[in-house]
Amino acid sequence: MLSGYEEMQKTMKDNIDLTMKSIDKMSKGMQAMAVEATDYSKKSAEDASKMVEELMGAKSFDVALALQSDYFKKSYEGAVSQMTKMTEMYMDLSKDMSKPYEAMTAKFGK
């Protein structure tokens, strides 16, 4: 049987271990989100550059207007899709960060 002091030390060590696991999950999740955001930014810049090139080669105002309209539509759809993806990544991250604490909260829930 553990003394009160030993019990407190064990509890503190367990809590520190859980916190470190949660921080590790947060670090990995934030890194994945940073990579995702960087990839999206690169693609957006490439798409904008491509649109400018096409716009410069437009033979008429109507063609230029159609190119811009198509670009803005695709750009909007891409932004909405990216925001949805990032929201899902944030939600998954919060779930992953709380997983190490589930066993502890279940123990206190009894």
NUZADREN-377199 format. One record per atom (N, C-alpha, C, O): residue number from 0; residue in three letters; chain; atom name; x, z, y. Coordinates in steps of 0.1 Angstrom, whole numbers, plus 5000, padded with zeros to 4 digits. Atoms other than C-alpha are relative to their C-alpha. Last residue first. Layout:
N
[site NUM, "ALA", "A", "CA", [X, Z, Y]];
...
***
This chain:
110
[site 109, "LYS", "A", "N", [5006, 4993, 5012]];
[site 109, "LYS", "A", "CA", [4832, 4890, 5059]];
[site 109, "LYS", "A", "C", [4995, 5014, 5004]];
[site 109, "LYS", "A", "O", [4990, 5020, 4995]];
[site 108, "GLY", "A", "N", [5014, 5002, 5001]];
[site 108, "GLY", "A", "CA", [4837, 4871, 5092]];
[site 108, "GLY", "A", "C", [4993, 5007, 4988]];
[site 108, "GLY", "A", "O", [4981, 5008, 4988]];
[site 107, "PHE", "A", "N", [5007, 4990, 4991]];
[site 107, "PHE", "A", "CA", [4871, 4886, 5098]];
[site 107, "PHE", "A", "C", [4985, 4999, 4999]];
[site 107, "PHE", "A", "O", [4978, 5008, 5003]];
[site 106, "LYS", "A", "N", [4997, 4987, 5005]];
[site 106, "LYS", "A", "CA", [4886, 4868, 5067]];
[site 106, "LYS", "A", "C", [4993, 5011, 5009]];
[site 106, "LYS", "A", "O", [4988, 5021, 5003]];
[site 105, "ALA", "A", "N", [5009, 4997, 5011]];
[site 105, "ALA", "A", "CA", [4868, 4836, 5077]];
[site 105, "ALA", "A", "C", [5002, 5014, 4994]];
[site 105, "ALA", "A", "O", [4993, 5020, 4990]];
[site 104, "THR", "A", "N", [5013, 4997, 4995]];
[site 104, "THR", "A", "CA", [4884, 4838, 5111]];
[site 104, "THR", "A", "C", [4990, 5002, 4989]];
[site 104, "THR", "A", "O", [4981, 5010, 4990]];
[site 103, "MET", "A", "N", [4999, 4987, 4994]];
[site 103, "MET", "A", "CA", [4919, 4840, 5095]];
[site 103, "MET", "A", "C", [4985, 5004, 5005]];
[site 103, "MET", "A", "O", [4981, 5016, 5004]];
[site 102, "ALA", "A", "N", [4999, 4990, 5010]];
[site 102, "ALA", "A", "CA", [4912, 4812, 5071]];
[site 102, "ALA", "A", "C", [5000, 5014, 5006]];
[site 102, "ALA", "A", "O", [4994, 5023, 5001]];
[site 101, "GLU", "A", "N", [5012, 4999, 5007]];
[site 101, "GLU", "A", "CA", [4900, 4789, 5099]];
[site 101, "GLU", "A", "C", [5000, 5012, 4989]];
[site 101, "GLU", "A", "O", [4991, 5019, 4988]];
[site 100, "TYR", "A", "N", [5007, 4987, 4997]];
[site 100, "TYR", "A", "CA", [4929, 4797, 5122]];
[site 100, "TYR", "A", "C", [4988, 5002, 4992]];
[site 100, "TYR", "A", "O", [4982, 5013, 4992]];
[site 99, "PRO", "A", "N", [4992, 4988, 5004]];
[site 99, "PRO", "A", "CA", [4953, 4770, 5108]];
[site 99, "PRO", "A", "C", [4992, 5013, 5002]];
[site 99, "PRO", "A", "O", [4995, 5023, 4994]];
[site 98, "LYS", "A", "N", [5000, 4998, 5015]];
[site 98, "LYS", "A", "CA", [4924, 4744, 5111]];
[site 98, "LYS", "A", "C", [5009, 5012, 4996]];
[site 98, "LYS", "A", "O", [5004, 5020, 4987]];
[site 97, "SER", "A", "N", [5007, 4988, 5004]];
[site 97, "SER", "A", "CA", [4920, 4749, 5149]];
[site 97, "SER", "A", "C", [5000, 5003, 4985]];
[site 97, "SER", "A", "O", [4997, 5014, 4981]];
[site 96, "MET", "A", "N", [4993, 4988, 4995]];
[site 96, "MET", "A", "CA", [4947, 4725, 5159]];
[site 96, "MET", "A", "C", [4993, 5013, 4996]];
[site 96, "MET", "A", "O", [4999, 5023, 4995]];
[site 95, "ASP", "A", "N", [4988, 4998, 5007]];
[site 95, "ASP", "A", "CA", [4934, 4698, 5136]];
[site 95, "ASP", "A", "C", [5007, 5013, 5005]];
[site 95, "ASP", "A", "O", [5013, 5021, 4997]];
[site 94, "LYS", "A", "N", [5003, 4995, 5013]];
[site 94, "LYS", "A", "CA", [4899, 4701, 5150]];
[site 94, "LYS", "A", "C", [5012, 5003, 4992]];
[site 94, "LYS", "A", "O", [5013, 5014, 4985]];
[site 93, "SER", "A", "N", [5005, 4987, 4998]];
[site 93, "SER", "A", "CA", [4912, 4698, 5186]];
[site 93, "SER", "A", "C", [4996, 5006, 4986]];
[site 93, "SER", "A", "O", [4998, 5018, 4984]];
[site 92, "LEU", "A", "N", [4990, 4991, 4997]];
[site 92, "LEU", "A", "CA", [4933, 4669, 5176]];
[site 92, "LEU", "A", "C", [4995, 5014, 5001]];
[site 92, "LEU", "A", "O", [5001, 5023, 4996]];
[site 91, "ASP", "A", "N", [4992, 4997, 5012]];
[site 91, "ASP", "A", "CA", [4905, 4651, 5160]];
[site 91, "ASP", "A", "C", [5011, 5010, 5002]];
[site 91, "ASP", "A", "O", [5013, 5018, 4993]];
[site 90, "MET", "A", "N", [5009, 4991, 5009]];
[site 90, "MET", "A", "CA", [4884, 4655, 5191]];
[site 90, "MET", "A", "C", [5007, 5003, 4987]];
[site 90, "MET", "A", "O", [5006, 5014, 4982]];
[site 89, "TYR", "A", "N", [5000, 4987, 4994]];
[site 89, "TYR", "A", "CA", [4913, 4642, 5213]];
[site 89, "TYR", "A", "C", [4991, 5009, 4991]];
[site 89, "TYR", "A", "O", [4995, 5021, 4989]];
[site 88, "MET", "A", "N", [4987, 4994, 5003]];
[site 88, "MET", "A", "CA", [4918, 4612, 5190]];
[site 88, "MET", "A", "C", [5001, 5014, 5005]];
[site 88, "MET", "A", "O", [5006, 5023, 4999]];
[site 87, "GLU", "A", "N", [4999, 4997, 5014]];
[site 87, "GLU", "A", "CA", [4881, 4604, 5191]];
[site 87, "GLU", "A", "C", [5013, 5007, 4996]];
[site 87, "GLU", "A", "O", [5013, 5016, 4988]];
[site 86, "THR", "A", "N", [5009, 4989, 5001]];
[site 86, "THR", "A", "CA", [4881, 4605, 5229]];
[site 86, "THR", "A", "C", [5000, 5005, 4985]];
[site 86, "THR", "A", "O", [5001, 5017, 4983]];
[site 85, "MET", "A", "N", [4993, 4989, 4995]];
[site 85, "MET", "A", "CA", [4912, 4582, 5229]];
[site 85, "MET", "A", "C", [4991, 5013, 4998]];
[site 85, "MET", "A", "O", [4996, 5024, 4995]];
[site 84, "LYS", "A", "N", [4989, 4997, 5010]];
[site 84, "LYS", "A", "CA", [4894, 4557, 5206]];
[site 84, "LYS", "A", "C", [5007, 5013, 5005]];
[site 84, "LYS", "A", "O", [5010, 5021, 4997]];
[site 83, "THR", "A", "N", [5006, 4995, 5012]];
[site 83, "THR", "A", "CA", [4863, 4557, 5228]];
[site 83, "THR", "A", "C", [5010, 5005, 4990]];
[site 83, "THR", "A", "O", [5009, 5016, 4984]];
[site 82, "MET", "A", "N", [5004, 4987, 4997]];
[site 82, "MET", "A", "CA", [4884, 4553, 5259]];
[site 82, "MET", "A", "C", [4993, 5007, 4988]];
[site 82, "MET", "A", "O", [4994, 5019, 4986]];
[site 81, "GLN", "A", "N", [4988, 4991, 5000]];
[site 81, "GLN", "A", "CA", [4902, 4524, 5243]];
[site 81, "GLN", "A", "C", [4996, 5014, 5003]];
[site 81, "GLN", "A", "O", [5001, 5024, 4997]];
[site 80, "SER", "A", "N", [4995, 4998, 5013]];
[site 80, "SER", "A", "CA", [4869, 4507, 5234]];
[site 80, "SER", "A", "C", [5012, 5010, 4999]];
[site 80, "SER", "A", "O", [5012, 5018, 4991]];
[site 79, "VAL", "A", "N", [5010, 4992, 5006]];
[site 79, "VAL", "A", "CA", [4855, 4511, 5269]];
[site 79, "VAL", "A", "C", [5005, 5004, 4985]];
[site 79, "VAL", "A", "O", [5003, 5015, 4981]];
[site 78, "ALA", "A", "N", [4998, 4986, 4994]];
[site 78, "ALA", "A", "CA", [4888, 4498, 5284]];
[site 78, "ALA", "A", "C", [4990, 5009, 4993]];
[site 78, "ALA", "A", "O", [4993, 5021, 4990]];
[site 77, "GLY", "A", "N", [4988, 4994, 5005]];
[site 77, "GLY", "A", "CA", [4888, 4468, 5260]];
[site 77, "GLY", "A", "C", [5002, 5014, 5005]];
[site 77, "GLY", "A", "O", [5006, 5023, 4998]];
[site 76, "GLU", "A", "N", [5003, 4997, 5014]];
[site 76, "GLU", "A", "CA", [4852, 4459, 5268]];
[site 76, "GLU", "A", "C", [5012, 5007, 4994]];
[site 76, "GLU", "A", "O", [5010, 5017, 4986]];
[site 75, "TYR", "A", "N", [5009, 4989, 5001]];
[site 75, "TYR", "A", "CA", [4860, 4461, 5305]];
[site 75, "TYR", "A", "C", [4997, 5005, 4986]];
[site 75, "TYR", "A", "O", [4997, 5017, 4983]];
[site 74, "SER", "A", "N", [4993, 4988, 4995]];
[site 74, "SER", "A", "CA", [4891, 4439, 5302]];
[site 74, "SER", "A", "C", [4991, 5013, 4999]];
[site 74, "SER", "A", "O", [4995, 5023, 4995]];
[site 73, "LYS", "A", "N", [4992, 4995, 5010]];
[site 73, "LYS", "A", "CA", [4872, 4414, 5281]];
[site 73, "LYS", "A", "C", [5008, 5013, 5003]];
[site 73, "LYS", "A", "O", [5009, 5022, 4995]];
[site 72, "LYS", "A", "N", [5009, 4996, 5011]];
[site 72, "LYS", "A", "CA", [4845, 4411, 5307]];
[site 72, "LYS", "A", "C", [5008, 5006, 4989]];
[site 72, "LYS", "A", "O", [5005, 5016, 4984]];
[site 71, "PHE", "A", "N", [5005, 4987, 4997]];
[site 71, "PHE", "A", "CA", [4871, 4410, 5335]];
[site 71, "PHE", "A", "C", [4990, 5006, 4989]];
[site 71, "PHE", "A", "O", [4990, 5018, 4987]];
[site 70, "TYR", "A", "N", [4989, 4989, 5000]];
[site 70, "TYR", "A", "CA", [4891, 4383, 5318]];
[site 70, "TYR", "A", "C", [4994, 5013, 5003]];
[site 70, "TYR", "A", "O", [4996, 5023, 4996]];
[site 69, "ASP", "A", "N", [4997, 4998, 5014]];
[site 69, "ASP", "A", "CA", [4860, 4361, 5311]];
[site 69, "ASP", "A", "C", [5010, 5012, 4999]];
[site 69, "ASP", "A", "O", [5009, 5020, 4990]];
[site 68, "SER", "A", "N", [5012, 4993, 5006]];
[site 68, "SER", "A", "CA", [4848, 4364, 5347]];
[site 68, "SER", "A", "C", [5003, 5004, 4985]];
[site 68, "SER", "A", "O", [4999, 5015, 4981]];
[site 67, "GLN", "A", "N", [5000, 4986, 4995]];
[site 67, "GLN", "A", "CA", [4883, 4356, 5360]];
[site 67, "GLN", "A", "C", [4988, 5008, 4994]];
[site 67, "GLN", "A", "O", [4990, 5019, 4990]];
[site 66, "LEU", "A", "N", [4989, 4993, 5006]];
[site 66, "LEU", "A", "CA", [4886, 4325, 5338]];
[site 66, "LEU", "A", "C", [5000, 5015, 5004]];
[site 66, "LEU", "A", "O", [5002, 5024, 4996]];
[site 65, "ALA", "A", "N", [5003, 4997, 5014]];
[site 65, "ALA", "A", "CA", [4851, 4314, 5347]];
[site 65, "ALA", "A", "C", [5011, 5007, 4994]];
[site 65, "ALA", "A", "O", [5009, 5016, 4986]];
[site 64, "LEU", "A", "N", [5011, 4989, 5001]];
[site 64, "LEU", "A", "CA", [4858, 4318, 5384]];
[site 64, "LEU", "A", "C", [4997, 5003, 4986]];
[site 64, "LEU", "A", "O", [4995, 5015, 4983]];
[site 63, "ALA", "A", "N", [4993, 4988, 4996]];
[site 63, "ALA", "A", "CA", [4891, 4298, 5381]];
[site 63, "ALA", "A", "C", [4990, 5012, 4999]];
[site 63, "ALA", "A", "O", [4993, 5023, 4994]];
[site 62, "VAL", "A", "N", [4991, 4997, 5012]];
[site 62, "VAL", "A", "CA", [4873, 4270, 5362]];
[site 62, "VAL", "A", "C", [5006, 5014, 5003]];
[site 62, "VAL", "A", "O", [5007, 5022, 4994]];
[site 61, "ASP", "A", "N", [5009, 4996, 5011]];
[site 61, "ASP", "A", "CA", [4846, 4269, 5389]];
[site 61, "ASP", "A", "C", [5008, 5004, 4988]];
[site 61, "ASP", "A", "O", [5004, 5014, 4981]];
[site 60, "PHE", "A", "N", [5005, 4987, 4997]];
[site 60, "PHE", "A", "CA", [4872, 4268, 5417]];
[site 60, "PHE", "A", "C", [4991, 5006, 4989]];
[site 60, "PHE", "A", "O", [4992, 5017, 4985]];
[site 59, "SER", "A", "N", [5011, 4999, 4990]];
[site 59, "SER", "A", "CA", [4889, 4238, 5401]];
[site 59, "SER", "A", "C", [4996, 5015, 5002]];
[site 59, "SER", "A", "O", [5000, 5024, 4995]];
[site 58, "LYS", "A", "N", [5001, 5013, 4993]];
[site 58, "LYS", "A", "CA", [4920, 4227, 5382]];
[site 58, "LYS", "A", "C", [4989, 5000, 5010]];
[site 58, "LYS", "A", "O", [4988, 4992, 5020]];
[site 57, "ALA", "A", "N", [5014, 5005, 5000]];
[site 57, "ALA", "A", "CA", [4930, 4261, 5370]];
[site 57, "ALA", "A", "C", [4999, 4988, 5009]];
[site 57, "ALA", "A", "O", [5005, 4987, 5020]];
[site 56, "GLY", "A", "N", [5002, 5014, 5005]];
[site 56, "GLY", "A", "CA", [4967, 4263, 5363]];
[site 56, "GLY", "A", "C", [4986, 4995, 5001]];
[site 56, "GLY", "A", "O", [4984, 4984, 4996]];
[site 55, "MET", "A", "N", [4992, 5009, 4991]];
[site 55, "MET", "A", "CA", [4973, 4294, 5386]];
[site 55, "MET", "A", "C", [4999, 4985, 4995]];
[site 55, "MET", "A", "O", [5001, 4976, 5003]];
[site 54, "LEU", "A", "N", [5006, 5002, 4987]];
[site 54, "LEU", "A", "CA", [4944, 4311, 5369]];
[site 54, "LEU", "A", "C", [5008, 4990, 5009]];
[site 54, "LEU", "A", "O", [5002, 4982, 5016]];
[site 53, "GLU", "A", "N", [5011, 5010, 5002]];
[site 53, "GLU", "A", "CA", [4959, 4305, 5335]];
[site 53, "GLU", "A", "C", [4993, 4997, 5013]];
[site 53, "GLU", "A", "O", [4988, 4986, 5015]];
[site 52, "GLU", "A", "N", [4995, 5013, 5003]];
[site 52, "GLU", "A", "CA", [4991, 4321, 5346]];
[site 52, "GLU", "A", "C", [4989, 4990, 4998]];
[site 52, "GLU", "A", "O", [4990, 4979, 5003]];
[site 51, "VAL", "A", "N", [4994, 5005, 4988]];
[site 51, "VAL", "A", "CA", [4973, 4350, 5362]];
[site 51, "VAL", "A", "C", [5006, 4986, 4998]];
[site 51, "VAL", "A", "O", [5004, 4977, 5006]];
[site 50, "MET", "A", "N", [5011, 5005, 4992]];
[site 50, "MET", "A", "CA", [4953, 4355, 5330]];
[site 50, "MET", "A", "C", [5004, 4994, 5014]];
[site 50, "MET", "A", "O", [4999, 4984, 5018]];
[site 49, "LYS", "A", "N", [5005, 5012, 5006]];
[site 49, "LYS", "A", "CA", [4984, 4357, 5309]];
[site 49, "LYS", "A", "C", [4989, 4994, 5009]];
[site 49, "LYS", "A", "O", [4988, 4982, 5011]];
[site 48, "SER", "A", "N", [4990, 5010, 4997]];
[site 48, "SER", "A", "CA", [4999, 4383, 5332]];
[site 48, "SER", "A", "C", [4996, 4986, 4995]];
[site 48, "SER", "A", "O", [4997, 4976, 5002]];
[site 47, "ALA", "A", "N", [5002, 5003, 4985]];
[site 47, "ALA", "A", "CA", [4967, 4404, 5331]];
[site 47, "ALA", "A", "C", [5010, 4989, 5004]];
[site 47, "ALA", "A", "O", [5007, 4980, 5011]];
[site 46, "ASP", "A", "N", [5012, 5007, 4998]];
[site 46, "ASP", "A", "CA", [4967, 4402, 5293]];
[site 46, "ASP", "A", "C", [4998, 4996, 5014]];
[site 46, "ASP", "A", "O", [4994, 4985, 5017]];
[site 45, "GLU", "A", "N", [4998, 5013, 5006]];
[site 45, "GLU", "A", "CA", [5003, 4412, 5290]];
[site 45, "GLU", "A", "C", [4988, 4991, 5003]];
[site 45, "GLU", "A", "O", [4989, 4980, 5006]];
[site 44, "ALA", "A", "N", [4991, 5008, 4991]];
[site 44, "ALA", "A", "CA", [4997, 4441, 5314]];
[site 44, "ALA", "A", "C", [5003, 4986, 4995]];
[site 44, "ALA", "A", "O", [5003, 4977, 5003]];
[site 43, "SER", "A", "N", [5008, 5003, 4987]];
[site 43, "SER", "A", "CA", [4967, 4452, 5294]];
[site 43, "SER", "A", "C", [5009, 4993, 5009]];
[site 43, "SER", "A", "O", [5004, 4983, 5016]];
[site 42, "LYS", "A", "N", [5009, 5011, 5003]];
[site 42, "LYS", "A", "CA", [4987, 4450, 5261]];
[site 42, "LYS", "A", "C", [4992, 4996, 5013]];
[site 42, "LYS", "A", "O", [4990, 4984, 5015]];
[site 41, "LYS", "A", "N", [4992, 5012, 5002]];
[site 41, "LYS", "A", "CA", [5015, 4471, 5275]];
[site 41, "LYS", "A", "C", [4991, 4988, 4998]];
[site 41, "LYS", "A", "O", [4993, 4977, 5004]];
[site 40, "SER", "A", "N", [4995, 5004, 4987]];
[site 40, "SER", "A", "CA", [4990, 4497, 5288]];
[site 40, "SER", "A", "C", [5008, 4987, 4999]];
[site 40, "SER", "A", "O", [5007, 4978, 5008]];
[site 39, "TYR", "A", "N", [5012, 5005, 4993]];
[site 39, "TYR", "A", "CA", [4972, 4499, 5254]];
[site 39, "TYR", "A", "C", [5005, 4995, 5014]];
[site 39, "TYR", "A", "O", [5001, 4984, 5018]];
[site 38, "ASP", "A", "N", [5004, 5013, 5006]];
[site 38, "ASP", "A", "CA", [5005, 4504, 5236]];
[site 38, "ASP", "A", "C", [4989, 4993, 5007]];
[site 38, "ASP", "A", "O", [4990, 4981, 5010]];
[site 37, "THR", "A", "N", [4990, 5009, 4996]];
[site 37, "THR", "A", "CA", [5015, 4531, 5260]];
[site 37, "THR", "A", "C", [4998, 4986, 4995]];
[site 37, "THR", "A", "O", [4999, 4976, 5002]];
[site 36, "ALA", "A", "N", [5002, 5003, 4986]];
[site 36, "ALA", "A", "CA", [4982, 4549, 5256]];
[site 36, "ALA", "A", "C", [5010, 4990, 5005]];
[site 36, "ALA", "A", "O", [5007, 4981, 5013]];
[site 35, "GLU", "A", "N", [5012, 5009, 4999]];
[site 35, "GLU", "A", "CA", [4984, 4547, 5218]];
[site 35, "GLU", "A", "C", [4998, 4996, 5015]];
[site 35, "GLU", "A", "O", [4995, 4984, 5017]];
[site 34, "VAL", "A", "N", [4997, 5013, 5006]];
[site 34, "VAL", "A", "CA", [5020, 4560, 5218]];
[site 34, "VAL", "A", "C", [4988, 4991, 5002]];
[site 34, "VAL", "A", "O", [4990, 4979, 5006]];
[site 33, "ALA", "A", "N", [4991, 5006, 4990]];
[site 33, "ALA", "A", "CA", [5010, 4589, 5242]];
[site 33, "ALA", "A", "C", [5004, 4986, 4995]];
[site 33, "ALA", "A", "O", [5005, 4976, 5003]];
[site 32, "MET", "A", "N", [5009, 5005, 4989]];
[site 32, "MET", "A", "CA", [4980, 4597, 5219]];
[site 32, "MET", "A", "C", [5009, 4993, 5011]];
[site 32, "MET", "A", "O", [5005, 4983, 5017]];
[site 31, "ALA", "A", "N", [5008, 5011, 5005]];
[site 31, "ALA", "A", "CA", [5003, 4599, 5188]];
[site 31, "ALA", "A", "C", [4991, 4994, 5012]];
[site 31, "ALA", "A", "O", [4990, 4982, 5013]];
[site 30, "GLN", "A", "N", [4990, 5011, 5001]];
[site 30, "GLN", "A", "CA", [5027, 4622, 5207]];
[site 30, "GLN", "A", "C", [4993, 4987, 4995]];
[site 30, "GLN", "A", "O", [4995, 4976, 5001]];
[site 29, "MET", "A", "N", [4997, 5005, 4986]];
[site 29, "MET", "A", "CA", [4998, 4644, 5218]];
[site 29, "MET", "A", "C", [5010, 4988, 4999]];
[site 29, "MET", "A", "O", [5009, 4979, 5007]];
[site 28, "GLY", "A", "N", [5012, 5006, 4994]];
[site 28, "GLY", "A", "CA", [4987, 4647, 5182]];
[site 28, "GLY", "A", "C", [5002, 4994, 5013]];
[site 28, "GLY", "A", "O", [4998, 4983, 5016]];
[site 27, "LYS", "A", "N", [5001, 5013, 5007]];
[site 27, "LYS", "A", "CA", [5022, 4655, 5169]];
[site 27, "LYS", "A", "C", [4988, 4992, 5005]];
[site 27, "LYS", "A", "O", [4989, 4980, 5006]];
[site 26, "SER", "A", "N", [4988, 5008, 4996]];
[site 26, "SER", "A", "CA", [5027, 4682, 5195]];
[site 26, "SER", "A", "C", [4999, 4986, 4993]];
[site 26, "SER", "A", "O", [5000, 4976, 5000]];
[site 25, "MET", "A", "N", [5002, 5005, 4986]];
[site 25, "MET", "A", "CA", [4992, 4696, 5190]];
[site 25, "MET", "A", "C", [5011, 4991, 5004]];
[site 25, "MET", "A", "O", [5008, 4980, 5010]];
[site 24, "LYS", "A", "N", [5011, 5010, 5001]];
[site 24, "LYS", "A", "CA", [4997, 4698, 5152]];
[site 24, "LYS", "A", "C", [4997, 4994, 5014]];
[site 24, "LYS", "A", "O", [4995, 4982, 5015]];
[site 23, "ASP", "A", "N", [4995, 5012, 5007]];
[site 23, "ASP", "A", "CA", [5030, 4716, 5157]];
[site 23, "ASP", "A", "C", [4990, 4989, 4999]];
[site 23, "ASP", "A", "O", [4993, 4977, 5002]];
[site 22, "ILE", "A", "N", [4992, 5006, 4990]];
[site 22, "ILE", "A", "CA", [5014, 4740, 5182]];
[site 22, "ILE", "A", "C", [5006, 4987, 4994]];
[site 22, "ILE", "A", "O", [5007, 4977, 5001]];
[site 21, "SER", "A", "N", [5009, 5007, 4991]];
[site 21, "SER", "A", "CA", [4987, 4748, 5156]];
[site 21, "SER", "A", "C", [5008, 4993, 5011]];
[site 21, "SER", "A", "O", [5004, 4982, 5015]];
[site 20, "LYS", "A", "N", [5006, 5011, 5007]];
[site 20, "LYS", "A", "CA", [5013, 4755, 5129]];
[site 20, "LYS", "A", "C", [4991, 4992, 5010]];
[site 20, "LYS", "A", "O", [4991, 4980, 5010]];
[site 19, "MET", "A", "N", [4990, 5011, 5002]];
[site 19, "MET", "A", "CA", [5033, 4776, 5153]];
[site 19, "MET", "A", "C", [4994, 4988, 4993]];
[site 19, "MET", "A", "O", [4998, 4977, 4997]];
[site 18, "THR", "A", "N", [4998, 5006, 4986]];
[site 18, "THR", "A", "CA", [5002, 4796, 5163]];
[site 18, "THR", "A", "C", [5010, 4989, 4999]];
[site 18, "THR", "A", "O", [5008, 4978, 5005]];
[site 17, "LEU", "A", "N", [5012, 5009, 4997]];
[site 17, "LEU", "A", "CA", [4993, 4802, 5126]];
[site 17, "LEU", "A", "C", [5002, 4993, 5013]];
[site 17, "LEU", "A", "O", [4999, 4981, 5015]];
[site 16, "ASP", "A", "N", [4999, 5012, 5009]];
[site 16, "ASP", "A", "CA", [5029, 4814, 5119]];
[site 16, "ASP", "A", "C", [4988, 4991, 5003]];
[site 16, "ASP", "A", "O", [4990, 4979, 5003]];
[site 15, "ILE", "A", "N", [4989, 5009, 4994]];
[site 15, "ILE", "A", "CA", [5028, 4837, 5150]];
[site 15, "ILE", "A", "C", [5001, 4988, 4991]];
[site 15, "ILE", "A", "O", [5002, 4977, 4997]];
[site 14, "ASN", "A", "N", [5006, 5006, 4988]];
[site 14, "ASN", "A", "CA", [4994, 4852, 5138]];
[site 14, "ASN", "A", "C", [5011, 4990, 5006]];
[site 14, "ASN", "A", "O", [5007, 4979, 5011]];
[site 13, "ASP", "A", "N", [5010, 5010, 5004]];
[site 13, "ASP", "A", "CA", [5008, 4858, 5103]];
[site 13, "ASP", "A", "C", [4995, 4992, 5012]];
[site 13, "ASP", "A", "O", [4993, 4980, 5011]];
[site 12, "LYS", "A", "N", [4992, 5011, 5006]];
[site 12, "LYS", "A", "CA", [5039, 4875, 5117]];
[site 12, "LYS", "A", "C", [4990, 4989, 4996]];
[site 12, "LYS", "A", "O", [4993, 4977, 4999]];
[site 11, "MET", "A", "N", [4993, 5007, 4989]];
[site 11, "MET", "A", "CA", [5017, 4897, 5139]];
[site 11, "MET", "A", "C", [5007, 4988, 4995]];
[site 11, "MET", "A", "O", [5007, 4977, 5001]];
[site 10, "THR", "A", "N", [5010, 5007, 4993]];
[site 10, "THR", "A", "CA", [4995, 4906, 5109]];
[site 10, "THR", "A", "C", [5006, 4992, 5012]];
[site 10, "THR", "A", "O", [5002, 4981, 5014]];
[site 9, "LYS", "A", "N", [5004, 5012, 5008]];
[site 9, "LYS", "A", "CA", [5025, 4914, 5088]];
[site 9, "LYS", "A", "C", [4989, 4992, 5008]];
[site 9, "LYS", "A", "O", [4990, 4980, 5008]];
[site 8, "GLN", "A", "N", [4989, 5010, 5000]];
[site 8, "GLN", "A", "CA", [5040, 4936, 5116]];
[site 8, "GLN", "A", "C", [4996, 4988, 4992]];
[site 8, "GLN", "A", "O", [4998, 4976, 4996]];
[site 7, "MET", "A", "N", [5000, 5007, 4987]];
[site 7, "MET", "A", "CA", [5006, 4954, 5120]];
[site 7, "MET", "A", "C", [5011, 4990, 5001]];
[site 7, "MET", "A", "O", [5009, 4979, 5007]];
[site 6, "GLU", "A", "N", [5013, 5008, 4999]];
[site 6, "GLU", "A", "CA", [5003, 4961, 5083]];
[site 6, "GLU", "A", "C", [5000, 4992, 5013]];
[site 6, "GLU", "A", "O", [4997, 4981, 5014]];
[site 5, "GLU", "A", "N", [4997, 5012, 5008]];
[site 5, "GLU", "A", "CA", [5039, 4974, 5082]];
[site 5, "GLU", "A", "C", [4988, 4990, 5000]];
[site 5, "GLU", "A", "O", [4990, 4978, 5001]];
[site 4, "TYR", "A", "N", [4989, 5007, 4993]];
[site 4, "TYR", "A", "CA", [5032, 4998, 5111]];
[site 4, "TYR", "A", "C", [5003, 4987, 4992]];
[site 4, "TYR", "A", "O", [5003, 4976, 4999]];
[site 3, "GLY", "A", "N", [5006, 5006, 4988]];
[site 3, "GLY", "A", "CA", [4999, 5010, 5095]];
[site 3, "GLY", "A", "C", [5010, 4991, 5008]];
[site 3, "GLY", "A", "O", [5006, 4980, 5012]];
[site 2, "SER", "A", "N", [5002, 4990, 4989]];
[site 2, "SER", "A", "CA", [5017, 5016, 5062]];
[site 2, "SER", "A", "C", [4994, 4993, 5012]];
[site 2, "SER", "A", "O", [4994, 4980, 5012]];
[site 1, "LEU", "A", "N", [4992, 5001, 4988]];
[site 1, "LEU", "A", "CA", [5013, 4991, 5034]];
[site 1, "LEU", "A", "C", [4996, 5011, 5010]];
[site 1, "LEU", "A", "O", [4985, 5014, 5011]];
[site 0, "MET", "A", "N", [5008, 5000, 4988]];
[site 0, "MET", "A", "CA", [5000, 5000, 5000]];
[site 0, "MET", "A", "C", [5009, 5000, 5012]];
[site 0, "MET", "A", "O", [5019, 5007, 5013]];
***
